[in-house]
């Protein structure tokens, strides 16, 4: 069996491409961005403010325990802070902040006395 050449040319392609001049005009890349670039400074300007932070209200027994430790030493290390947080029933971060605020209060009281 012999292979023969087709008698008819293949059908035309269904895709018709525009002339080069039209093609370049339609698909020209923009020279400048259409929207301004956002930075951290102007990001989320219209969004709502973040929710307010929770303020810890300590019970009298919690305050007594914290004040007792503060009377012995004004600074506690991580292990002492962790143990105290379990004993008092607050987070490690709350104990840390309480000591920081208490030291500030002590310094303020001392400066008012002198």
N, C-alpha and C positions, 0 to 999 in steps of 0.2 A: 504494500500500500504506500502510495506516495503522498507526501504532504504538499498541499497546493497553497499558493499564495491567495489571499483573499481578493476577490474580484472588486469589492467595494471598500472605500476608505472607512476607518472607524467613525462612529457618530461623533458629532462635536461635543465638547465638554459642556456640562450644564452650567459651569461657573463662568461668568463673564467678568473679566477684570477691567477696571476703569483705566483710562490712559494714565501714564506716569505723572503728568502734571496734576491731575485731579487727586491721585493717590497721595502725593506728597502734601497737598494742601489739607486734605482731610485728616491725615494722621500726623500732623506736625506736633511735636512735643511742646508743652507750655514752657515758657522761659522762667516764670516765677510761680511759686506755690499759690494756690487759690485761697487757702485758709492760713491764718497766722500759726506759727509754731507755738505750741503751748509749753510753758516752762513750769517749774514747781511753784513759782511765785504767783502766776495767774491761773493756775490749775484749780478748778472747782470754786471759782469765785461766787457763783450763784447757788452753790449747794448749801444746804442747811448746816448750822453750826453743830459740832459734835455734842453728844449728850454730856450733861454735867457729871462730874465725878462723884462717886459715893463718898460721903463723909462718915467716918467711923465714930460711933457713939459707944464709949466704953462704960461698962458697968462699974459701980463702986469697988467691987472685989477685983476686977481687972486692973483698975487704976492703982489700987493698993499694992497689988503684986508688982506692977511695973515701977511704982515709986519706991518700993522696998529694994528692988535691984538697983535702981538709979541712985539710991542713997549710998549703996556700997561702991558702985563704980558708974561712971558716966558713959563709958564705952563698953559694948559687949561684942565679942567676936561671933563668927558665924554659928559655931556650935552652941554657944550660950543663947544666941538669938533664936535658933531653931527650937531648943529645949523650952525656952520661955514662951515661944509662940504656941507650942503644944499645951503647956501648962495653963496659959491664959485663955486659949481658945480663939486666937486670931492668927492671921497669916504672918509669915516671916517678914514680909515687906511692911506690914502694919507696925510690927515691933521696931523695925529699923527706922521708919518715919517717926514713930512716937519718940524714940530716943533722940533723934535729930531735932525734933521740935522742942523737946524738953530741955536740951542743951541750949538752944536759942533762947528759950524763956528764961533760963538761969542766967545767961549772959546779960540779957536785957534787965533783969531784976538787979543784978550787981551794978550795972552802969547807972541805974537810977539812984542807988544808995550812995554812990560816991560823987 
